[in-house]
């Protein structure tokens, strides 16, 4: 008897899943058709659609409709975006977005924030800001993006006391959304550069590079003593981007005190500057540094400067080790390629 009950339960569940999937596929086609018609012909000019209106009373349909509207709004621009927003308003999907904010599942909350952000429902910003400290990255990342979308640079105020790691993907997403920097942002920048949150410091360094904020060069230089190697690496990249007459001396002066991965980044930065005054330094690293990665980078940097004849002479010298010859030939081959 128990086995029979289990079979009935499994079959019932399978039937339910099949019906749900069938509905989703059917609804997806209906919604796609509605979107296509709306984008081509204004929603205000379309006749009433009783069948679609009937579907739109179902909660599952409305959530799928909302997801597709948000996804479509990201793909289009201009009048098409306006028509998509009109659909959102006409079918009162704002209620779904707000309802999602009250759910327990992180993906539902994140979806609610996405909907309000995509449809420019700025009047609900006070609700969204409450999710900046939510424990789920999925949620607080959407809240961060929303704050920046609605408030511009001021939306980055959450960085002042942000406890969680900002992923590389999220940093790039936020950076793309910052279109300008206000003239009175210096205090905020300095606060973020001194943050205990390593990811906040790294994001700020990327921000300085994007907007070529030359005035912060000295603050960036001090970060080459930061305990986190990744901060030092980003600091080197930022110094190179904000390069000034003292940069060469700053790089060579700190080089010996840096761990190997930071030294490698310094050589890459020197190479990018294309300054022939670095040639002697590169040669000393090629011949004297114990790490193969540094020797290879130094050889490639010399080749990049055009010191091909010097490299060939070294490769042909009887005093050069087989190890050194391989490194030089690799650098020369890379230059040819």
C-alpha positions as CSV (number, residue, x, y, z in Angstrom):
1,X,0.0,0.0,0.0
2,X,2.8,2.4,0.9
3,X,4.5,1.7,-2.4
4,X,1.3,2.4,-4.3
5,X,1.0,5.8,-2.4
6,X,4.6,6.7,-3.3
7,X,3.9,5.9,-7.0
8,X,0.8,8.1,-7.0
9,X,2.7,10.9,-5.3
10,X,5.6,10.7,-7.8
11,X,3.3,10.5,-10.8
12,X,1.3,13.5,-9.5
13,X,4.4,15.5,-8.9
14,X,5.7,14.6,-12.4
15,X,2.4,15.6,-13.9
16,X,2.5,18.9,-12.0
17,X,6.0,19.6,-13.2
18,X,5.0,18.8,-16.8
19,X,2.0,21.0,-16.6
20,X,4.1,23.9,-15.2
21,X,6.7,23.5,-17.9
22,X,4.1,23.4,-20.6
23,X,2.5,26.6,-19.2
24,X,5.8,28.3,-19.0
25,X,6.6,27.5,-22.6
26,X,3.2,28.6,-23.8
27,X,3.3,31.8,-21.7
28,X,6.8,32.5,-22.9
29,X,5.6,32.5,-26.5
30,X,2.6,34.7,-25.7
31,X,4.7,37.2,-23.9
32,X,7.3,37.3,-26.7
33,X,4.6,37.9,-29.2
34,X,3.2,40.7,-27.0
35,X,6.6,42.3,-26.7
36,X,7.3,42.1,-30.4
37,X,3.9,43.7,-31.3
38,X,4.4,46.4,-28.7
39,X,7.9,47.4,-29.9
40,X,6.8,47.5,-33.5
41,X,3.4,49.2,-32.8
42,X,2.9,51.4,-29.8
43,X,1.0,49.8,-26.9
44,X,-1.4,52.7,-26.9
45,X,-2.4,51.9,-30.5
46,X,-3.0,48.2,-30.0
47,X,-6.5,46.8,-29.5
48,X,-7.5,45.1,-26.3
49,X,-6.1,41.6,-25.9
50,X,-8.6,39.7,-23.6
51,X,-6.6,36.4,-23.6
52,X,-3.4,38.1,-22.6
53,X,-5.3,40.1,-20.0
54,X,-6.7,36.9,-18.6
55,X,-3.3,35.3,-18.4
56,X,-1.9,38.4,-16.6
57,X,-4.1,37.6,-13.6
58,X,-2.0,34.6,-12.7
59,X,0.9,35.3,-10.4
60,X,3.3,32.9,-12.2
61,X,2.5,34.5,-15.5
62,X,3.1,38.0,-14.1
63,X,6.5,37.1,-12.7
64,X,7.6,35.6,-16.0
65,X,6.2,38.7,-17.8
66,X,8.2,40.9,-15.4
67,X,11.4,38.9,-16.0
68,X,11.1,39.2,-19.8
69,X,10.3,42.9,-19.6
70,X,13.4,43.6,-17.6
71,X,15.6,41.5,-19.9
72,X,14.1,43.2,-23.0
73,X,14.6,46.7,-21.6
74,X,18.3,46.0,-21.4
75,X,18.5,45.0,-25.1
76,X,16.7,48.0,-26.6
77,X,16.9,51.7,-26.4
78,X,14.9,54.8,-27.3
79,X,11.2,54.4,-28.1
80,X,11.4,50.6,-27.6
81,X,12.4,51.1,-24.0
82,X,9.6,53.6,-23.5
83,X,7.1,51.0,-24.8
84,X,8.4,48.3,-22.6
85,X,8.1,50.6,-19.6
86,X,4.5,51.4,-20.7
87,X,3.7,47.7,-20.6
88,X,5.2,47.5,-17.1
89,X,3.0,50.4,-15.9
90,X,-0.2,49.3,-17.8
91,X,-0.1,45.8,-16.3
92,X,0.8,47.2,-12.8
93,X,3.9,45.0,-12.6
94,X,5.3,47.5,-10.0
95,X,3.3,45.5,-7.5
96,X,5.2,42.3,-8.4
97,X,8.5,44.1,-8.0
98,X,7.6,45.4,-4.6
99,X,6.2,42.0,-3.6
100,X,9.5,40.4,-4.5
101,X,11.3,42.7,-2.1
102,X,9.3,41.1,0.7
103,X,10.3,37.5,-0.2
104,X,12.8,35.4,1.7
105,X,14.6,34.0,-1.4
106,X,17.6,36.0,-2.4
107,X,16.9,35.6,-6.1
108,X,13.3,37.0,-5.7
109,X,14.6,40.0,-3.8
110,X,17.3,40.6,-6.4
111,X,14.7,40.3,-9.2
112,X,12.5,42.9,-7.4
113,X,15.4,45.3,-7.3
114,X,16.2,44.7,-10.9
115,X,12.7,45.4,-12.0
116,X,12.4,48.7,-10.1
117,X,15.8,49.8,-11.4
118,X,15.2,48.8,-15.0
119,X,11.9,50.6,-15.0
120,X,13.3,53.7,-13.3
121,X,11.1,53.5,-10.2
122,X,13.2,55.9,-8.3
123,X,10.5,56.6,-5.8
124,X,11.3,53.3,-4.2
125,X,15.0,54.1,-3.6
126,X,14.5,54.2,0.1
127,X,13.4,50.6,0.1
128,X,16.3,49.5,-2.2
129,X,18.9,51.1,0.0
130,X,17.9,48.9,2.9
131,X,19.3,45.9,1.0
132,X,22.8,47.3,0.7
133,X,23.8,45.3,3.9
134,X,21.8,42.2,3.0
135,X,24.0,39.1,3.6
136,X,23.4,37.7,0.0
137,X,25.8,39.0,-2.6
138,X,23.1,38.5,-5.2
139,X,20.9,41.0,-3.3
140,X,23.4,43.6,-2.2
141,X,25.0,43.7,-5.7
142,X,21.7,44.6,-7.3
143,X,21.1,47.2,-4.5
144,X,24.6,48.8,-5.2
145,X,23.9,49.0,-8.9
146,X,20.5,50.5,-8.3
147,X,21.9,53.2,-6.0
148,X,24.5,54.1,-8.7
149,X,21.9,54.1,-11.5
150,X,19.6,56.5,-9.6
151,X,22.1,58.7,-7.8
152,X,25.3,58.7,-10.0
153,X,28.5,59.1,-8.0
154,X,26.6,59.7,-4.8
155,X,25.3,56.2,-5.1
156,X,28.7,55.0,-4.1
157,X,28.3,56.3,-0.6
158,X,27.8,52.8,0.6
159,X,31.6,52.3,0.1
160,X,32.2,54.4,3.2
161,X,31.4,51.5,5.5
162,X,31.0,48.5,3.3
163,X,31.9,45.2,5.0
164,X,31.7,42.6,2.1
165,X,34.0,41.8,-0.8
166,X,33.1,43.5,-4.1
167,X,33.8,40.9,-6.8
168,X,35.8,41.8,-9.9
169,X,32.7,41.4,-12.0
170,X,30.7,43.8,-9.8
171,X,33.5,46.3,-9.7
172,X,33.5,46.4,-13.5
173,X,29.8,46.7,-13.6
174,X,29.8,49.6,-11.2
175,X,32.7,51.3,-13.0
176,X,30.8,51.2,-16.3
177,X,27.9,53.0,-14.5
178,X,30.0,55.9,-13.2
179,X,29.8,58.5,-16.0
180,X,31.3,61.5,-14.2
181,X,33.1,62.5,-11.0
182,X,31.9,65.6,-9.0
183,X,34.5,68.2,-8.1
184,X,33.9,67.8,-4.4
185,X,34.7,64.0,-4.2
186,X,38.2,64.2,-2.8
187,X,37.2,63.3,0.8
188,X,35.3,60.3,-0.4
189,X,38.2,59.1,-2.5
190,X,40.6,59.4,0.3
191,X,38.3,57.6,2.7
192,X,37.9,54.7,0.3
193,X,41.7,54.5,-0.4
194,X,42.2,54.0,3.4
195,X,39.4,51.5,3.8
196,X,40.0,48.2,5.7
197,X,38.1,46.5,2.9
198,X,40.7,45.5,0.3
199,X,38.1,45.3,-2.5
200,X,36.9,48.9,-1.8
201,X,40.5,50.1,-2.2
202,X,41.0,48.2,-5.4
203,X,37.7,49.6,-6.8
204,X,38.8,53.1,-6.0
205,X,42.1,52.6,-7.7
206,X,40.3,51.5,-10.8
207,X,38.1,54.6,-10.5
208,X,41.2,56.8,-10.4
209,X,42.5,55.2,-13.6
210,X,39.2,55.6,-15.4
211,X,38.9,59.3,-14.7
212,X,42.7,60.0,-14.8
213,X,42.6,61.6,-11.3
214,X,46.2,62.8,-11.3
215,X,45.9,64.7,-8.0
216,X,45.8,61.3,-6.1
217,X,49.2,60.1,-7.4
218,X,51.0,60.5,-4.1
219,X,48.1,58.7,-2.2
220,X,48.4,55.8,-4.6
221,X,52.1,55.6,-4.2
222,X,51.7,55.0,-0.4
223,X,49.6,51.9,-1.2
224,X,52.8,50.1,-2.5
225,X,53.3,49.4,1.2
226,X,49.8,47.9,1.7
227,X,49.7,44.5,3.3
228,X,47.6,43.0,0.4
229,X,49.6,42.2,-2.8
230,X,46.6,42.7,-5.0
231,X,46.3,46.3,-3.7
232,X,50.0,46.9,-4.5
233,X,49.5,45.5,-8.0
234,X,46.5,47.7,-8.7
235,X,48.5,50.6,-7.2
236,X,51.3,50.0,-9.7
237,X,48.8,49.9,-12.6
238,X,47.3,53.2,-11.3
239,X,50.7,54.9,-11.0
240,X,51.5,53.9,-14.5
241,X,48.1,55.3,-15.7
242,X,48.7,58.6,-13.7
243,X,52.4,58.7,-14.8
244,X,54.4,61.8,-14.0
245,X,58.1,62.7,-14.1
246,X,58.8,61.0,-10.7
247,X,57.2,57.6,-11.7
248,X,60.4,56.0,-13.0
249,X,62.3,56.8,-9.7
250,X,59.3,55.7,-7.7
251,X,59.2,52.3,-9.4
252,X,62.9,51.6,-9.2
253,X,63.0,52.9,-5.6
254,X,60.4,50.5,-4.3
255,X,61.2,47.5,-6.6
256,X,63.6,45.6,-4.3
257,X,61.2,45.8,-1.4
258,X,58.3,44.2,-3.3
259,X,57.2,40.5,-3.6
260,X,57.8,38.8,-6.9
261,X,54.2,39.3,-8.2
262,X,54.4,43.1,-7.6
263,X,57.9,43.2,-9.1
264,X,56.5,41.6,-12.2
265,X,53.7,44.2,-12.4
266,X,56.3,47.0,-12.1
267,X,58.2,45.6,-15.0
268,X,55.0,45.4,-17.0
269,X,54.2,49.0,-16.1
270,X,57.7,50.1,-17.1
271,X,57.3,48.3,-20.4
272,X,54.1,50.1,-21.1
273,X,55.8,53.5,-20.6
274,X,58.2,52.7,-23.5
275,X,60.9,54.7,-21.7
276,X,64.3,53.8,-23.0
277,X,65.8,54.8,-19.7
278,X,64.5,51.6,-18.3
279,X,66.8,49.5,-20.6
280,X,69.6,49.2,-18.1
281,X,67.2,48.1,-15.4
282,X,65.6,45.5,-17.6
283,X,69.0,44.1,-18.5
284,X,70.0,43.8,-14.8
285,X,66.8,41.9,-14.0
286,X,67.3,39.6,-17.0
287,X,70.9,38.7,-15.9
288,X,70.6,38.8,-12.2
289,X,67.0,38.1,-10.9
290,X,66.5,34.5,-9.6
291,X,62.9,34.2,-10.7
292,X,62.3,32.9,-14.3
293,X,59.0,35.0,-14.6
294,X,60.9,38.2,-13.9
295,X,63.7,37.3,-16.4
296,X,61.2,36.5,-19.1
297,X,59.3,39.8,-18.5
298,X,62.6,41.7,-18.5
299,X,63.7,40.1,-21.8
300,X,60.4,40.9,-23.4
301,X,60.6,44.5,-22.2
302,X,64.0,44.9,-23.7
303,X,62.7,43.5,-27.0
304,X,59.7,45.9,-26.8
305,X,62.2,48.8,-26.5
306,X,63.9,47.6,-29.7
307,X,67.1,46.3,-28.1
308,X,67.1,43.3,-30.3
309,X,70.8,43.4,-31.2
310,X,71.8,43.5,-27.6
311,X,69.6,40.5,-26.9
312,X,71.0,38.6,-29.9
313,X,74.6,39.3,-28.7
314,X,73.7,37.9,-25.3
315,X,72.2,34.8,-26.8
316,X,75.3,34.2,-28.9
317,X,77.7,34.8,-26.1
318,X,79.6,31.8,-24.9
319,X,79.3,33.0,-21.3
320,X,75.5,32.9,-21.5
321,X,73.9,29.9,-19.9
322,X,71.5,27.6,-21.8
323,X,68.8,28.8,-19.5
324,X,69.4,32.5,-20.4
325,X,69.6,31.7,-24.1
326,X,66.2,30.0,-24.0
327,X,64.7,33.0,-22.3
328,X,66.2,35.5,-24.8
329,X,65.1,33.4,-27.8
330,X,61.6,33.2,-26.4
331,X,61.5,37.0,-26.1
332,X,62.8,37.5,-29.6
333,X,60.3,35.0,-31.0
334,X,57.5,36.9,-29.2
335,X,58.7,40.1,-30.7
336,X,58.6,38.6,-34.2
337,X,55.1,37.3,-33.6
